[in-house]
């Protein structure tokens, strides 16, 4: 399967593994991916349970979510994405070693990344709750429509958390 019509996902194509969706969604001009994202050329580490969306004519990813094992892997993720994060996108990274109850934002260039604790539940289910989406409706959607709903929910999400530097976040774990 090949992602078409978007430089953001085309540029990441070699890193997109184990896809359950990779291609257009039901929103005109939007392409998306759901699976895992390799952070390095090796098989690990991974951004697991990754969900990403980009507009065909837009620059960079408009939405990204997933789970990392360690907070220290965050700069590796940012480097792996190769500049595909931008100021207008919404990025939600759940991290296993972030203390329960901690929520903050970290700027990487122009992009701001929401860093959230991960409690052994699916990223997908966490996002449904986080964006106050209707679980009953979501169950009836195909994968593309589910990604659309999450990307639209993220775009509307306006809450902010304390802004930390990467070093301040690292000191908290």
JOMODA-V106520 format. One record per pair of residues at least 24 apart in sequence whose ideal C-beta (glycine too) atoms are under 7 Angstrom apart, sorted by sequence separation. I is the first residue (numbers start at 0). GAP is how many residues later the second one is. If there is no record, write none. Layout:
BEGIN
i=I gap=GAP
i=I gap=GAP
END
This chain:
BEGIN
i=8 gap=24
i=44 gap=24
i=59 gap=24
i=60 gap=24
i=70 gap=24
i=85 gap=24
i=86 gap=24
i=91 gap=24
i=93 gap=24
i=5 gap=25
i=29 gap=25
i=30 gap=25
i=59 gap=25
i=67 gap=25
i=85 gap=25
i=4 gap=26
i=28 gap=26
i=59 gap=26
i=62 gap=26
i=69 gap=26
i=70 gap=26
i=84 gap=26
i=130 gap=26
i=3 gap=27
i=28 gap=27
i=58 gap=27
i=61 gap=27
i=62 gap=27
i=63 gap=27
i=64 gap=27
i=65 gap=27
i=66 gap=27
i=67 gap=27
i=68 gap=27
i=69 gap=27
i=70 gap=27
i=2 gap=28
i=28 gap=28
i=44 gap=28
i=60 gap=28
i=36 gap=29
i=59 gap=29
i=93 gap=29
i=2 gap=30
i=46 gap=30
i=77 gap=30
i=44 gap=31
i=93 gap=32
i=38 gap=34
i=91 gap=35
i=39 gap=36
i=38 gap=37
i=38 gap=38
i=38 gap=41
i=8 gap=43
i=36 gap=43
i=8 gap=45
i=7 gap=46
i=113 gap=47
i=5 gap=48
i=5 gap=50
i=4 gap=51
i=66 gap=51
i=7 gap=52
i=7 gap=53
i=114 gap=54
i=104 gap=55
i=66 gap=56
i=104 gap=56
i=106 gap=56
i=65 gap=57
i=103 gap=57
i=64 gap=58
i=102 gap=58
i=103 gap=58
i=104 gap=58
i=105 gap=58
i=105 gap=59
i=103 gap=60
i=105 gap=60
i=64 gap=62
i=91 gap=62
i=105 gap=63
i=89 gap=64
i=14 gap=65
i=89 gap=65
i=103 gap=65
i=89 gap=67
i=11 gap=69
i=101 gap=70
i=10 gap=71
i=11 gap=72
i=50 gap=72
i=10 gap=73
i=48 gap=73
i=98 gap=73
i=48 gap=74
i=98 gap=74
i=48 gap=75
i=97 gap=75
i=7 gap=76
i=96 gap=76
i=62 gap=87
i=62 gap=88
i=61 gap=89
i=62 gap=91
i=74 gap=91
i=73 gap=92
i=52 gap=94
i=50 gap=96
i=52 gap=98
i=70 gap=98
i=71 gap=98
i=50 gap=99
i=70 gap=99
i=70 gap=102
i=33 gap=109
i=31 gap=112
i=33 gap=113
i=31 gap=115
i=25 gap=118
i=29 gap=118
i=24 gap=119
i=25 gap=119
i=26 gap=121
i=20 gap=122
i=24 gap=122
i=25 gap=122
i=19 gap=123
i=20 gap=123
i=24 gap=123
i=20 gap=126
END
